[in-house]
Amino acid sequence: MSRAQIVGWSHSQFGRSPLEDTEQLMASVVGPALEHAGLDAGDVDGIFVGVMNNGFSAQDFQGALVAMGNAALAHVPAVRMENACATGSAALYSAMDFIEAGRGRIALVVGAEKMTATPTAEVGDILLGASYRREEADVDGGFAGLFGRIASAYFQRYGDRAEELAMIAAKNHANGMANPYAHMRRDFGFDFCNTVSDKNPYVAAPLRRTDCSLVSDGGAAIVLADAETAAGLSRAIGFRARAHANDILALSHRPDVLAFEGARRAWSGALQQAGAALDDLSFVETHDCFTIAELIEYEAMGLAAPGEGYKVVREGITRKDGRLPVNPSGGLKSKGHPIGATGVSMHVMAAMQLMGEAGDMQLADPTLAGVFNMGGAAVANYVSILERVK
């Protein structure tokens, strides 16, 4: 079987973009991604688009918008994927399936979201579309409220870990200072993140503003090729493994809402498939939509026992100079979280590191990367293990 490999990419600035919509955001990254891969639009066999939308724009049929920005792609088969906050990874994995089924040799993956043009109250309601509305639609604070409930349950069972959450936020913002694509390049420091104030109020107690990722606009693109084609190009990042596991949508139906069982299964499956252990990874890009999510993800990936993720934080294991750096890009917390672009962006950040093209973010000689992207409250869980092939 021919394995799909990443051969090029492009990434927009995340934040409040002057570009009007996803059509323009996607157009801004498609051309540069193809150029980075050393390919032309005529080489593309399939287009896979990740846009959640769900009300951010009245214009849907997002898969068809890529060709609006590049007429040379007008007759290339194009589809749009949606899987909540894991929409970008859903598009990427679908493109890999396309190549590995022998249906094409080159695939273009594009993720984008335009969020900041929508009033804040509407943003909250749109994002609640990734929850089980029958039971969770009236949660105060929207999706932040759901994770606030998760954080409260975690604190009740394992003790107040607000300080450790502040340490995660401070770590990711410090890392984001080196990321030219990040929405917020500001090192807030632990004290600010750990203090409730007018500038850092509770959003959904015990989560403060610094515990929550940002509403952002942005786009990212990846070019995939089969192994034979990739061998003739300038760069190639391979997937030693990839896994996708789901969990129950309704939080009330889960045996243990703090277990992140789908995430655990995805991590376990990917590491087993890769023939690797966590200690073999050089770094991880993980889905820190909220700091409590990153803390529980440490436990789901096997870095700590349940309730002991705080030790990982306290010991500095996941700092940029630690044993397993987590989110050297700044993560969603600093980089921003334009829903459809997020999963694509996370894989771009990992590929940049492995190719030694991460600029000021660059780690020393990384060889194996883990990427974890999740949709909803750890409902759709994707884990990739990446390595440099060429």
Rosetta blueprint (number, residue, H / E / L):
1 M L
2 S L
3 R L
4 A L
5 Q E
6 I E
7 V E
8 G E
9 W E
10 S E
11 H E
12 S L
13 Q L
14 F L
15 G E
16 R L
17 S L
18 P L
19 L L
20 E L
21 D L
22 T H
23 E H
24 Q H
25 L H
26 M H
27 A H
28 S H
29 V H
30 V H
31 G H
32 P H
33 A H
34 L H
35 E H
36 H H
37 A H
38 G L
39 L L
40 D L
41 A H
42 G H
43 D H
44 V L
45 D L
46 G E
47 I E
48 F E
49 V E
50 G E
51 V L
52 M L
53 N L
54 N L
55 G L
56 F L
57 S L
58 A L
59 Q L
60 D L
61 F L
62 Q H
63 G H
64 A H
65 L H
66 V H
67 A H
68 M H
69 G H
70 N L
71 A H
72 A H
73 L H
74 A L
75 H L
76 V L
77 P L
78 A E
79 V E
80 R E
81 M E
82 E L
83 N L
84 A H
85 C H
86 A H
87 T H
88 G H
89 S H
90 A H
91 A H
92 L H
93 Y H
94 S H
95 A H
96 M H
97 D H
98 F H
99 I H
100 E H
101 A L
102 G L
103 R L
104 G L
105 R L
106 I E
107 A E
108 L E
109 V E
110 V E
111 G E
112 A E
113 E E
114 K L
115 M L
116 T L
117 A L
118 T L
119 P L
120 T H
121 A H
122 E H
123 V H
124 G H
125 D H
126 I H
127 L H
128 L H
129 G H
130 A H
131 S L
132 Y L
133 R H
134 R H
135 E H
136 E H
137 A L
138 D L
139 V L
140 D L
141 G L
142 G H
143 F H
144 A H
145 G H
146 L H
147 F H
148 G H
149 R H
150 I H
151 A H
152 S H
153 A H
154 Y H
155 F H
156 Q H
157 R H
158 Y H
159 G L
160 D L
161 R L
162 A H
163 E H
164 E H
165 L H
166 A H
167 M H
168 I H
169 A H
170 A H
171 K H
172 N H
173 H H
174 A H
175 N H
176 G H
177 M L
178 A L
179 N L
180 P L
181 Y L
182 A L
183 H L
184 M L
185 R L
186 R L
187 D L
188 F L
189 G H
190 F H
191 D H
192 F H
193 C H
194 N H
195 T L
196 V L
197 S L
198 D L
199 K L
200 N L
201 P L
202 Y E
203 V E
204 A E
205 A L
206 P L
207 L E
208 R E
209 R H
210 T H
211 D H
212 C E
213 S L
214 L L
215 V L
216 S L
217 D E
218 G E
219 G E
220 A E
221 A E
222 I E
223 V E
224 L E
225 A E
226 D L
227 A H
228 E H
229 T H
230 A H
231 A L
232 G L
233 L L
234 S L
235 R L
236 A L
237 I E
238 G E
239 F E
240 R E
241 A E
242 R E
243 A E
244 H E
245 A E
246 N E
247 D L
248 I L
249 L L
250 A L
251 L H
252 S H
253 H H
254 R L
255 P L
256 D L
257 V L
258 L L
259 A L
260 F L
261 E H
262 G H
263 A H
264 R H
265 R H
266 A H
267 W H
268 S H
269 G H
270 A H
271 L H
272 Q H
273 Q H
274 A H
275 G L
276 A L
277 A L
278 L H
279 D H
280 D H
281 L L
282 S L
283 F E
284 V E
285 E E
286 T L
287 H L
288 D L
289 C L
290 F E
291 T H
292 I H
293 A H
294 E H
295 L H
296 I H
297 E H
298 Y H
299 E H
300 A H
301 M L
302 G L
303 L L
304 A L
305 A L
306 P L
307 G L
308 E L
309 G H
310 Y H
311 K H
312 V H
313 V H
314 R H
315 E L
316 G L
317 I L
318 T L
319 R L
320 K L
321 D L
322 G L
323 R L
324 L L
325 P L
326 V E
327 N L
328 P L
329 S L
330 G L
331 G H
332 L H
333 K H
334 S H
335 K H
336 G L
337 H L
338 P L
339 I H
340 G H
341 A H
342 T H
343 G H
344 V H
345 S H
346 M H
347 H H
348 V H
349 M H
350 A H
351 A H
352 M H
353 Q H
354 L H
355 M L
356 G L
357 E L
358 A L
359 G H
360 D H
361 M H
362 Q L
363 L L
364 A L
365 D L
366 P L
367 T L
368 L E
369 A E
370 G E
371 V E
372 F E
373 N E
374 M E
375 G E
376 G L
377 A L
378 A L
379 V L
380 A E
381 N E
382 Y E
383 V E
384 S E
385 I E
386 L E
387 E E
388 R E
389 V L
390 K L
